[in-house]
């Protein structure tokens, strides 16, 4: 039993971080027309830190442990991380909020599902769990600029979403 508990520590760490980030986002966007910028800025900071932990620590360790498996899996997650990062640049509008919520939900489910990304990374980095958890906990926040209202920021969002297989306007139009 100890072994199956040990096996899920990374998965649990990241899933709990998803919940924490979701709470900040939900508090920030309780009133989509009047976003609570204090919570929204915390959300942006924590989401980008989360992506940094996955990219720089989890993915790196998993790729080192099994290059072939990760070579196949990572490109789509990296494209989605690029889209989420781009979504953090413009100021939050009701449309942007809807798209962020949709992408986060879809992305997090793929990471957390049974035999999803977290389970795969966890199983191929066995024996490194504590070392990875220590590095994850020590991860610094990503320095952020204030939201950029320039139209070019939203154009960059649309392109990043398209590369990841999503369409901004299609998501906004979902009932």
trRosetta pair geometry for C-beta under 8 A, 3 or more apart (Angstrom, degrees):
i j d omega theta_ij theta_ji phi_ij phi_ji
1 4 6.0 -58 -155 35 40 105
1 5 6.5 37 151 -17 71 106
2 5 5.8 -60 -154 38 32 110
2 6 6.2 33 151 -22 68 109
3 6 5.6 -53 -145 36 31 112
3 7 6.3 38 154 -30 64 105
4 7 5.4 -47 -147 27 33 120
4 8 7.0 20 159 -13 61 107
5 8 6.4 -72 -159 37 31 101
5 9 7.6 55 147 -54 63 86
6 9 6.2 -27 -164 -19 40 114
6 129 6.4 173 176 33 86 168
7 122 6.0 95 176 148 67 121
7 123 7.0 23 -159 -88 108 69
7 126 7.2 -20 -114 -105 81 102
8 11 4.8 -60 -160 48 69 119
8 12 5.4 73 140 -28 89 103
8 122 6.8 29 -107 -170 32 162
9 12 5.7 -57 -145 38 28 111
9 13 6.2 34 155 -25 64 105
9 122 7.6 152 51 -135 62 119
9 129 5.2 83 61 -174 130 128
9 133 6.4 -48 142 -69 122 133
10 13 5.5 -50 -147 31 33 116
10 14 6.4 22 158 -10 66 106
10 58 6.9 132 -172 -117 129 112
10 118 6.4 -172 113 -168 93 93
10 121 6.6 -111 120 104 146 106
10 122 4.7 -174 53 -96 120 96
10 125 7.4 58 -32 69 162 127
10 129 6.1 -125 -39 -134 100 87
10 132 6.3 -3 -97 104 119 136
10 133 7.0 -130 -88 -71 72 86
11 14 6.3 -65 -152 41 26 102
11 15 6.0 22 155 -17 65 114
11 112 7.2 113 -167 -133 93 66
11 118 4.1 113 -111 142 79 126
11 119 6.1 31 -86 -71 134 59
11 122 5.5 -40 -37 -48 95 148
12 15 5.7 -56 -138 41 28 110
12 16 6.1 29 161 -19 65 108
13 16 6.2 -60 -152 36 22 108
13 17 6.5 21 150 -19 60 109
13 133 6.2 -160 -77 -118 157 93
13 136 6.3 69 154 112 145 158
14 17 5.4 -53 -148 36 35 114
14 18 6.5 44 150 -24 65 98
14 50 7.6 109 -144 -159 79 100
14 53 7.8 -173 -102 107 92 126
14 54 7.3 75 -123 -82 129 99
14 58 7.5 29 -71 -74 135 158
14 111 6.8 -102 135 147 135 128
14 112 7.6 -158 105 -85 104 87
14 118 5.6 -155 58 -108 139 129
15 18 5.5 -44 -153 28 35 117
15 19 6.8 37 148 -18 63 100
15 112 5.3 95 -100 -118 103 120
15 118 7.2 -28 -45 -61 93 176
16 19 5.6 -49 -153 33 37 113
16 20 6.4 38 149 -20 66 104
17 20 5.6 -51 -146 36 35 114
17 21 6.3 33 154 -17 66 107
17 46 7.8 -165 -173 172 90 103
17 50 5.4 157 146 -114 127 113
17 53 7.7 -73 -179 56 174 153
18 21 5.9 -61 -148 40 28 108
18 22 6.1 32 153 -23 65 108
18 50 7.6 113 -76 -154 55 151
18 108 4.9 115 -144 -140 139 129
18 111 7.8 169 -69 77 140 130
18 112 7.0 -71 7 -56 163 133
19 22 5.6 -53 -146 35 29 115
19 23 6.5 35 153 -24 63 102
20 23 5.8 -50 -155 28 30 113
20 24 7.0 29 149 -16 61 102
20 46 6.9 -116 116 175 102 147
21 24 5.8 -52 -154 34 36 111
21 25 6.4 35 149 -18 67 106
21 43 6.4 100 -165 -145 73 72
21 46 5.0 -167 -104 117 91 118
21 47 5.4 110 -156 -78 134 74
21 50 6.0 -41 -58 -32 149 151
21 104 8.0 -145 116 -153 117 134
22 25 5.6 -57 -148 39 33 112
22 26 6.1 32 155 -20 68 107
22 104 7.3 156 -94 146 86 137
23 26 5.8 -55 -144 38 29 110
23 27 6.3 29 156 -18 64 106
24 27 5.9 -56 -148 37 29 109
24 28 6.2 29 154 -20 64 109
24 39 5.5 -177 -169 -175 72 88
24 40 8.0 147 153 -94 92 22
24 42 5.0 -126 -152 103 134 105
24 43 4.0 177 121 -81 113 81
24 46 6.1 111 25 37 161 143
25 28 5.7 -57 -147 37 29 112
25 29 6.1 -7 165 9 66 116
25 39 7.8 171 -87 145 15 105
25 40 7.8 64 -121 -114 52 60
25 43 4.7 110 -75 -135 66 139
25 47 7.9 64 -63 -58 114 123
25 100 7.2 -153 -149 128 132 124
25 101 7.3 159 151 -92 134 78
25 104 7.3 -152 -42 23 177 177
26 29 6.4 -74 -135 53 24 89
26 30 6.8 59 159 -68 62 74
27 30 6.3 -14 -155 -32 30 107
27 36 6.4 -62 137 58 78 141
27 39 4.4 -135 102 -146 104 157
28 35 5.7 17 163 -169 85 89
28 36 4.9 -131 -134 62 50 87
28 37 7.6 74 -147 -91 102 16
28 38 7.9 -158 -107 71 88 53
28 39 3.6 -155 -74 102 80 106
28 40 3.9 126 -157 -67 138 69
28 42 7.7 -167 -64 51 121 90
28 43 5.3 -79 -12 -15 149 139
28 92 7.5 108 144 12 119 176
29 32 5.5 26 -170 -92 88 67
29 35 5.9 -16 -97 -119 63 89
29 36 7.8 -115 -45 25 30 83
29 40 7.4 91 -52 -88 78 99
29 92 7.1 -119 -91 169 102 145
29 97 5.1 147 -131 -152 139 134
29 101 7.7 -129 91 -64 164 117
30 36 7.1 30 25 -9 99 117
31 34 4.5 -4 110 55 121 89
31 35 7.4 -152 82 -73 71 31
31 36 7.7 89 42 -33 93 85
32 35 6.9 6 -153 -69 33 82
32 94 4.6 73 150 -110 123 85
32 97 5.4 -159 -136 66 103 160
33 94 6.6 -5 -79 -62 59 113
35 40 5.3 40 159 -53 117 143
35 92 4.6 89 -72 85 170 130
35 97 7.2 -166 -88 -76 122 132
36 39 4.4 41 100 23 112 109
36 40 6.3 160 87 -19 56 90
37 40 5.1 -54 -134 41 37 116
37 41 6.0 41 163 -24 70 101
38 41 6.3 -54 -151 31 23 106
38 42 6.9 21 149 -13 58 106
39 42 5.5 -56 -152 38 37 112
39 43 6.1 43 149 -25 69 104
40 43 5.3 -49 -149 33 34 117
40 44 6.5 37 152 -21 65 101
40 92 5.7 -115 -145 -8 145 145
41 44 5.6 -46 -147 32 34 113
41 45 6.4 34 154 -18 64 106
41 144 7.5 173 -158 88 86 150
42 45 5.8 -58 -149 39 30 112
42 46 6.1 22 158 -13 67 112
43 46 6.1 -64 -144 42 25 104
43 47 6.0 24 160 -20 65 110
44 47 6.0 -58 -144 36 24 109
44 48 6.3 16 161 -12 62 111
44 88 4.8 123 -141 -152 99 111
44 144 6.1 92 124 -126 121 160
45 48 6.2 -64 -151 40 24 105
45 49 6.3 25 153 -19 63 109
45 141 5.2 -3 -176 -157 103 125
45 142 7.1 -173 -147 52 60 76
45 144 6.1 -105 -87 -15 79 139
46 49 5.5 -51 -144 36 33 113
46 50 6.3 40 153 -25 64 104
46 141 7.9 -49 -80 -119 43 102
47 50 5.5 -52 -151 32 31 116
47 51 6.5 31 151 -17 65 103
47 84 6.6 -131 162 162 123 119
47 88 6.6 -172 82 -83 127 129
47 104 7.9 -75 -127 -106 127 120
48 51 5.6 -47 -145 36 36 112
48 52 6.3 42 151 -22 63 104
48 85 6.6 85 -112 -116 92 82
48 88 6.3 30 -60 -83 110 178
48 141 7.5 69 85 -168 102 71
48 142 4.2 -90 131 40 122 136
48 144 7.0 151 28 -77 159 110
49 52 5.5 -53 -150 36 32 116
49 53 6.5 37 150 -23 65 101
49 139 6.0 134 -173 120 93 115
49 140 7.6 -129 -124 114 105 33
49 141 5.0 -55 -77 -117 120 58
49 142 6.0 -157 -71 -5 60 87
50 53 5.7 -51 -152 31 31 112
50 54 6.7 27 151 -15 63 104
51 54 5.8 -55 -151 37 34 110
51 55 6.0 24 156 -12 69 113
51 81 4.9 135 -150 -148 118 108
51 84 6.5 -179 -78 89 139 128
51 85 6.4 -152 111 -67 172 98
52 55 6.0 -59 -137 44 27 105
52 56 5.5 -4 176 7 67 120
52 139 6.0 155 105 -177 111 129
52 142 5.7 171 -45 -56 140 112
53 56 6.9 -60 -118 50 16 90
53 57 5.4 -33 -167 33 56 122
53 58 6.5 51 140 -11 71 105
53 136 5.0 63 -154 -138 121 85
53 139 4.9 -103 -85 -33 91 172
54 57 7.3 -51 -92 53 6 79
54 58 4.9 -40 -140 45 48 125
54 59 5.9 56 154 -25 67 102
54 77 7.6 -117 150 158 135 127
54 81 7.2 -154 82 -93 128 136
55 58 7.8 33 -3 50 15 84
55 59 5.4 -19 -136 27 31 133
55 60 7.6 54 147 -32 43 92
55 78 7.4 94 -111 -112 104 84
55 81 6.4 131 -63 179 118 169
56 59 7.6 50 -2 46 13 96
56 60 6.0 -5 177 -17 31 131
56 139 7.6 138 69 -123 125 117
57 60 6.1 -58 -132 36 10 110
57 61 6.4 4 165 -12 54 112
57 132 6.1 129 162 -153 109 84
57 135 5.0 169 -131 117 131 124
57 136 5.6 -176 104 -78 162 74
57 139 6.9 -98 -23 -76 138 123
58 61 6.2 -64 -150 38 23 105
58 62 6.2 15 159 -14 64 113
58 121 5.4 23 178 180 102 152
58 125 7.8 -114 -151 -18 62 160
58 132 6.8 79 -93 -167 63 128
58 136 7.5 43 -51 -86 92 116
59 62 5.8 -59 -142 42 29 109
59 63 5.9 31 158 -23 66 109
59 70 6.8 133 -163 -160 74 128
59 74 5.9 93 -150 -117 120 125
59 77 7.6 -171 -94 97 128 135
59 121 7.4 -69 -87 -114 44 130
60 63 5.9 -55 -145 35 25 110
60 64 6.4 26 154 -19 61 107
61 64 5.7 -55 -150 35 30 113
61 65 6.3 25 153 -17 65 110
61 121 7.6 80 82 -171 97 99
61 125 4.9 48 134 -116 114 134
61 128 5.9 -170 -171 121 133 152
61 132 5.8 -66 -13 -97 172 119
62 65 5.6 -58 -147 39 32 110
62 66 6.7 -40 174 45 67 86
62 69 7.7 -89 163 90 99 109
62 70 5.1 139 121 -85 97 132
62 120 7.4 68 -154 119 138 85
62 121 4.2 -70 -83 -132 141 83
62 124 5.4 81 -145 81 80 120
62 125 5.5 -74 -85 -47 66 111
63 66 7.5 -93 -139 69 20 47
63 67 5.7 46 -178 -110 68 60
63 70 4.2 -128 -95 97 67 157
63 71 7.5 99 -135 -54 94 65
63 74 7.1 1 -79 -42 112 150
64 67 7.5 23 -111 -66 14 81
65 124 4.5 144 111 149 128 94
65 125 5.2 -151 -23 -87 159 61
65 128 7.6 -131 -70 7 131 142
66 69 4.4 15 128 26 120 115
66 70 6.1 129 91 -13 75 95
66 124 4.4 -83 6 -156 126 140
67 70 6.2 -73 -148 47 26 102
67 71 5.8 37 158 -34 68 110
68 71 5.7 -51 -145 26 25 117
68 72 7.0 18 157 -13 58 105
69 72 6.2 -67 -165 35 30 107
69 73 6.3 10 153 -8 68 117
69 120 6.7 -159 157 178 130 120
69 124 6.4 -165 64 -73 148 157
70 73 5.6 -64 -137 46 37 104
70 74 5.2 34 173 -29 77 115
70 124 7.8 -146 -47 87 102 161
71 74 6.9 -40 -119 27 14 107
72 75 8.0 -70 177 11 21 101
73 76 7.4 -77 178 36 45 98
73 77 6.8 18 147 -4 80 119
73 117 6.5 147 173 -113 131 88
73 120 6.7 176 -90 105 167 158
74 77 5.5 -71 -149 46 46 108
74 78 5.6 44 159 -25 83 108
75 78 5.7 -60 -146 36 28 112
75 79 6.4 29 157 -20 65 104
76 79 5.7 -52 -149 34 33 112
76 80 6.5 30 153 -15 65 105
76 164 7.3 98 -162 -149 64 75
76 165 7.7 -11 -139 3 98 130
77 80 5.6 -55 -148 40 34 110
77 81 6.3 38 150 -21 66 103
77 107 7.7 111 -133 -153 71 98
77 110 7.8 -158 -91 109 92 127
77 111 7.5 93 -121 -83 121 97
77 117 6.3 95 -82 -110 144 152
78 81 5.5 -49 -146 35 33 113
78 82 6.5 39 150 -22 63 102
79 82 5.5 -50 -153 33 33 116
79 83 6.6 34 148 -20 64 102
79 160 7.8 170 -175 -175 69 70
79 163 5.2 -142 -152 124 111 94
79 164 3.9 165 136 -96 102 77
79 165 7.4 75 119 -1 141 86
80 83 5.4 -48 -147 35 37 113
80 84 6.3 36 153 -17 67 103
80 103 6.8 172 -158 -175 94 105
80 107 4.9 159 165 -109 141 120
80 164 4.8 117 -79 -148 55 136
81 84 5.7 -52 -144 39 33 110
81 85 6.1 36 154 -21 65 106
82 85 5.7 -53 -145 36 28 113
82 86 6.3 30 154 -19 63 106
82 160 5.0 -146 130 -154 93 110
82 163 6.8 -31 90 83 136 132
82 164 6.7 -177 64 -56 96 115
83 86 5.7 -54 -149 36 30 111
83 87 6.4 35 151 -24 63 106
83 103 6.1 -139 118 -150 122 150
83 157 7.5 76 -157 -159 67 62
83 160 4.4 165 -99 134 57 100
83 161 4.9 95 -137 -87 120 54
83 163 7.3 -167 -64 63 98 91
83 164 4.3 -67 -33 1 135 149
83 166 6.6 82 -147 37 159 128
84 87 5.5 -52 -149 32 33 116
84 88 7.0 38 151 -26 61 100
84 100 7.6 90 -134 -136 74 77
84 103 6.1 -172 -82 125 84 132
84 104 7.1 97 -116 -80 119 75
84 107 6.9 -42 -56 -9 130 172
85 88 5.8 -53 -162 23 35 114
85 89 7.8 44 144 -33 59 96
85 160 7.5 -124 64 -167 81 158
86 89 5.9 -43 -168 6 44 118
86 153 8.0 165 -174 -177 78 68
86 156 5.2 -149 -148 127 117 94
86 157 4.6 166 138 -101 110 57
86 159 7.8 -145 -145 65 165 78
86 160 3.8 158 1 23 155 159
86 161 7.5 -122 76 -36 135 74
87 90 7.7 -58 -160 35 39 90
87 96 6.6 153 -160 -168 87 94
87 99 6.5 -152 -124 108 127 109
87 100 5.1 152 161 -91 140 89
87 103 6.8 -176 -35 46 160 150
87 157 5.6 91 -85 -133 56 112
87 160 7.8 -131 -34 84 73 134
87 161 7.9 78 -62 -65 102 103
88 144 7.6 -91 150 -132 122 121
89 145 8.0 22 -134 69 75 108
89 147 6.8 116 160 -144 34 62
89 148 5.3 -27 170 36 89 107
89 153 4.5 -150 124 -159 116 111
89 156 6.7 2 55 77 155 129
89 157 7.0 -151 50 -61 108 99
90 93 7.4 -33 131 -3 119 99
90 96 5.9 -141 87 -103 116 151
90 147 6.0 34 157 -172 24 101
90 148 6.2 -68 -97 73 46 67
90 149 6.7 81 -151 -109 77 36
90 153 4.3 149 -71 119 84 122
90 154 5.2 48 -71 -69 151 77
90 157 6.4 -55 -2 -34 121 139
91 96 7.7 148 100 35 43 161
91 147 3.9 111 -79 131 63 145
91 148 7.7 -156 -30 58 73 24
91 149 5.3 -2 -2 -84 116 84
92 96 5.4 -144 -141 87 49 123
92 97 5.4 62 -172 -64 102 94
92 100 7.7 -43 -123 -3 100 146
92 147 7.2 -102 -14 -107 65 157
93 96 4.6 93 45 8 75 103
93 97 6.9 -138 88 -7 37 88
94 97 5.7 -55 -146 35 29 114
94 98 6.5 33 156 -22 63 105
95 98 5.8 -55 -153 32 31 112
95 99 6.5 26 153 -15 65 107
95 168 7.8 53 160 172 112 98
95 172 4.7 -1 -145 -118 96 126
96 99 5.8 -58 -151 38 32 110
96 100 6.2 35 152 -21 68 105
96 154 7.9 -100 -83 -114 113 97
96 157 7.6 -51 -122 -165 98 168
97 100 5.7 -51 -145 35 30 112
97 101 6.3 32 155 -21 64 107
98 101 5.9 -55 -150 35 28 112
98 102 6.4 27 153 -18 63 109
98 171 6.5 159 124 136 97 95
98 172 5.7 103 85 -115 136 60
98 174 7.8 175 168 53 121 97
99 102 5.7 -56 -147 37 31 112
99 103 6.2 25 159 -14 67 108
99 157 7.8 86 113 166 154 125
99 161 7.3 -53 -174 -99 129 146
99 166 7.9 121 -159 148 100 136
99 168 5.9 -12 -108 -139 146 72
99 171 4.9 93 -110 104 78 140
99 172 6.4 -28 -58 -64 97 79
100 103 6.1 -60 -144 40 26 104
100 104 6.0 25 160 -19 65 113
101 104 6.0 -58 -144 38 23 111
101 105 6.3 23 159 -20 61 111
102 105 6.0 -60 -149 35 24 109
102 106 6.4 17 158 -13 63 111
102 166 8.0 143 113 -150 118 137
102 171 4.9 -169 64 -158 164 120
102 174 7.2 115 -100 39 141 147
103 106 5.9 -61 -147 41 29 108
103 107 5.7 25 159 -17 67 116
103 161 7.5 -104 -85 -119 135 99
103 164 7.9 52 -138 108 119 148
103 166 6.5 -30 -95 -81 102 172
103 171 7.6 -11 -45 -128 83 160
104 107 5.9 -60 -138 42 24 109
104 108 5.8 21 165 -17 65 113
105 108 6.2 -57 -140 38 21 107
105 109 6.4 23 159 -21 59 109
106 109 6.0 -60 -154 33 25 111
106 110 6.8 21 154 -16 62 107
107 110 6.0 -60 -156 34 30 109
107 111 6.6 24 152 -16 65 108
108 111 5.7 -58 -149 38 34 110
108 112 5.9 12 161 -5 70 117
109 112 6.1 -69 -137 48 25 98
109 113 5.9 41 165 -46 67 101
109 116 7.8 -150 143 -110 46 159
110 113 6.3 -32 -133 8 24 113
110 116 5.7 165 165 -152 42 122
110 117 6.4 52 131 -11 80 111
111 116 5.6 115 164 138 13 127
111 117 4.5 -48 -128 50 61 120
111 118 5.4 69 165 -30 78 97
112 116 5.8 25 69 62 18 150
112 118 6.0 19 -101 13 42 133
113 116 3.8 109 58 -48 74 127
114 119 6.6 42 -166 -35 37 158
115 119 5.1 -87 -103 82 24 147
115 120 6.9 62 -172 -54 55 86
116 119 5.7 96 49 17 54 102
116 120 7.1 -106 116 -5 28 98
117 120 5.8 -63 -148 38 28 110
117 121 6.1 24 159 -16 67 109
118 121 5.8 -55 -144 39 30 108
118 122 6.0 33 156 -23 65 110
119 122 5.6 -56 -144 37 28 114
119 123 6.3 22 160 -17 64 107
120 123 6.2 -59 -147 36 27 104
120 124 6.5 8 162 -4 64 111
121 124 6.4 -69 -146 45 26 98
121 125 6.0 2 165 0 67 118
122 125 6.5 -73 -140 47 21 94
122 126 7.4 58 154 -68 58 70
122 129 7.5 36 -149 -98 81 103
123 126 6.2 -8 -165 -41 36 105
125 128 4.6 -77 171 55 91 118
125 129 7.0 126 115 -68 98 59
125 132 6.3 49 147 -42 143 149
126 129 7.1 -7 -137 -36 39 99
128 131 5.0 -66 -168 52 69 116
128 132 5.3 71 133 -28 92 105
129 132 5.9 -65 -149 38 25 108
129 133 6.2 24 158 -19 66 107
130 133 5.6 -51 -144 36 32 112
130 134 6.4 36 155 -21 64 103
131 134 5.9 -53 -153 32 28 112
131 135 6.7 25 151 -15 62 106
132 135 5.7 -57 -151 38 34 110
132 136 6.1 36 152 -23 68 106
133 136 5.5 -53 -144 35 32 114
133 137 6.3 32 158 -20 65 105
134 137 6.0 -55 -149 34 28 110
134 138 6.5 17 155 -10 62 113
135 138 5.9 -68 -150 44 30 106
135 139 7.0 56 149 -54 63 86
136 139 5.8 -27 -162 -15 36 117
145 148 6.7 27 111 -49 123 102
148 153 4.4 159 94 -69 106 146
149 153 7.2 -161 162 31 3 138
150 153 5.2 108 68 -10 76 98
151 154 5.8 -58 -160 39 47 108
151 155 6.3 50 145 -23 74 104
152 155 5.3 -51 -146 36 38 116
152 156 6.4 44 153 -24 66 101
153 156 5.8 -52 -154 32 30 113
153 157 6.8 36 145 -22 61 102
154 157 5.3 -44 -151 29 39 118
154 158 6.6 42 150 -20 66 100
155 158 5.7 -51 -152 33 34 112
155 159 6.5 31 151 -16 65 105
156 159 5.8 -55 -149 38 32 110
156 160 6.2 31 154 -19 67 108
157 160 5.9 -58 -146 38 28 108
157 161 6.2 27 156 -19 64 108
157 168 6.6 83 122 -91 100 136
158 161 5.9 -56 -148 36 27 111
158 162 6.4 29 154 -21 63 107
158 168 4.9 -69 -109 -9 78 140
159 162 5.7 -54 -148 35 31 113
159 163 6.5 34 154 -21 64 103
160 163 5.8 -50 -151 33 32 113
160 164 6.6 20 153 -9 63 109
161 164 5.8 -67 -152 44 32 105
161 166 4.2 -79 -178 81 92 101
161 167 6.8 139 129 -96 118 14
161 168 5.3 121 61 -56 161 82
161 171 7.9 -102 -167 -2 144 136
162 165 7.7 62 -176 -62 30 13
162 166 7.0 -100 -75 67 28 54
162 167 6.8 50 -94 -95 75 60
166 170 7.6 -151 180 62 64 114
166 171 6.4 16 180 -43 109 127
167 170 3.7 60 86 11 113 118
167 171 6.6 169 84 -15 59 83
168 171 6.1 -65 -157 35 26 107
168 172 6.4 22 153 -18 65 109
169 172 5.5 -53 -145 37 35 113
169 173 6.2 29 157 -17 67 109
170 173 6.0 -62 -149 38 27 107
170 174 7.2 46 148 -43 60 90
171 174 5.8 -34 -161 -2 37 115
